[in-house]
Amino acid sequence: MVERRNKPSALATTPGLPPQATVTISHDNSRVTAELPTGETVVVLLHGATVLSWKDAAGDEKLWLSEGAKLDGTKAVRGGIPLVFPVFGAGSNGEATKSLPQHGFARNSRWEFLGKSTSEGDSSNVKLDFGLSSESLSDEYKKAWPYSFGLLYSVTLDRDSLKTNIVITNDGDEPFEFQTLLHTYFRVKDITKVSLDGFDSSPYVDQLEANATKKQSGSITFSSEYDSVYTPPGGPKQPIILKEDGNQRLRIVRDNLDDVVVWNPHIAKAAGLGDFEPKDGWKNMVCIEAGSVSGWQKLDKGDAFEGAQTIHL
């Protein structure tokens, strides 16, 4: 992927047009911030193309970011929306992934900002595009996963929603298998008052009980560590509703992503995570992760896979 030189530090509005979204590149060309004329904002770190922040017009933050998160490119970000590719669990596909780190390399690689766009005549949204290819990987990751691929990741900010969309292409002659996930950390006020709807009768794998297969009954609630992979029977179009104290906070709709990982580390797990701060931050977050991780997607030469989630306020 070609790196463009002399990128502008800010992409501003055009004179004569209605107010448009402002896109700014900052922190030594490591972060991209978009702001709508109405005040909504999103911030994306080029390390991992990780969404760090999403705020509504009132400045209310929707995502949880650890105070101990490394934002200097030395490791994957703890919080926001890290991208999982090409593997969910380290070594879970035998020889093909045995040398890859947990959750793969996409969240640990530097992405290129490809530019912004808006719907024609519509100043109420802005789309940011980011790219990663096999050519831009570190030598370590090229050796660990020697396939030719391209990733296009789009983050679309609207007045009342955030959409994240991933397109994966096989640019080589050899087929490959992969998993992908949008590892979204949501900010909540009190995890004990959180419930998740949209999972009733869903089969799931409990990763805390040796991957035991179970079936969900009713809403998901939290009183201890939680780490399960769900495949809701209603499919990706069936909304997932995040409620707090009985009130709906967010609605999540998926596209071509059949699985949802639900995770909260609770006391003991959070204490053992070096970049998880504050240690009682588990009270104020829940991960609802749309993805394709219960099996493997296969791409032959020239094929593409596309998946997305839209989070509605």
Number of C-alpha atoms within 10 A of each C-alpha: 12 10 11 9 6 6 12 11 13 14 15 13 13 9 8 6 9 12 16 21 27 17 24 17 20 13 9 7 14 19 20 23 20 26 21 22 17 16 14 23 25 24 22 24 27 23 24 25 30 27 26 24 19 22 19 20 15 9 11 11 17 19 21 24 23 20 14 16 17 14 17 12 16 10 15 22 26 24 27 27 27 26 27 26 20 25 27 23 17 15 17 13 16 9 9 16 21 16 16 21 17 17 23 25 24 25 23 25 22 20 26 22 25 15 14 18 12 16 10 6 9 12 18 18 22 23 19 22 19 20 21 22 21 19 14 18 18 14 12 12 19 15 12 17 20 14 19 18 19 20 21 18 24 22 23 21 27 21 20 13 18 21 18 21 18 21 15 22 19 22 19 16 11 13 15 20 17 21 21 25 26 27 25 23 26 21 21 23 12 15 22 15 16 24 19 21 16 19 24 16 16 17 17 22 19 18 14 11 10 8 13 11 14 14 15 14 11 14 16 16 14 17 11 13 15 19 18 19 23 25 24 22 15 14 15 23 15 16 19 20 21 23 18 18 13 10 12 15 15 18 19 22 19 24 17 16 23 20 24 27 24 21 22 23 22 21 15 12 13 19 17 11 13 11 19 21 17 13 20 15 23 25 20 17 26 26 24 20 25 30 28 24 25 17 11 15 14 14 19 15 15 13 13 16 14 15 22 22 22 20 17 16 14
